[in-house]
Amino acid sequence: MSQARVISNATILSRAAPIVVQGIAGLRRHVGTTVGSSPWVSVDQASVSRFGTVTFDRNPLHVDVEAARAAGFDGTIVHGFLSLALVAGLMSSVLRVDHDGAVLNYGVDRVRFPAPVRVGARVRLTMAVAVVAEAEHHTDVTYRCVVEVEGQERPGCVAGLILRYL
């Protein structure tokens, strides 16, 4: 079993070799396919606590082991929105699109948190190209993003991330 990377102290993850796609035409060829998965990473309690501080989310399930146990969890759990936020950092280890223009976050569709992620659990991002929608001055690409949790059947987060390629 490989060593998990721990996300801590705003450390930038070392990147695995991503799949490289040549522009929008390359993305169109991948519609409906899973393009890959990121390396497994762990999220430590310090990162969860900092996320809660920055976002003003003071729910004790994320920082208080006894409160989490009283609620039926084995220990503290990762914020759902932290699981979603990991997508942005992990996607560059899955896919790189060679594109001359700017790329913007346009939105997120149908975000769900099907199962809690325990603090310290290993997670990875699995991505698929779901939709490539071309307009006159931009192209919106929807990626199906699944934050898998090692040893769990249900993922921690599922979302349609929409990037706008200008």
Helices and strands as residue ranges (DSSP letters): E 5-7, E 19-22, H 23-29, E 33-37, E 41-43, H 45-55, G 60-62, H 65-70, H 80-90, G 91-93, E 95-98, E 103-112, E 122-134, E 139-149, E 157-165
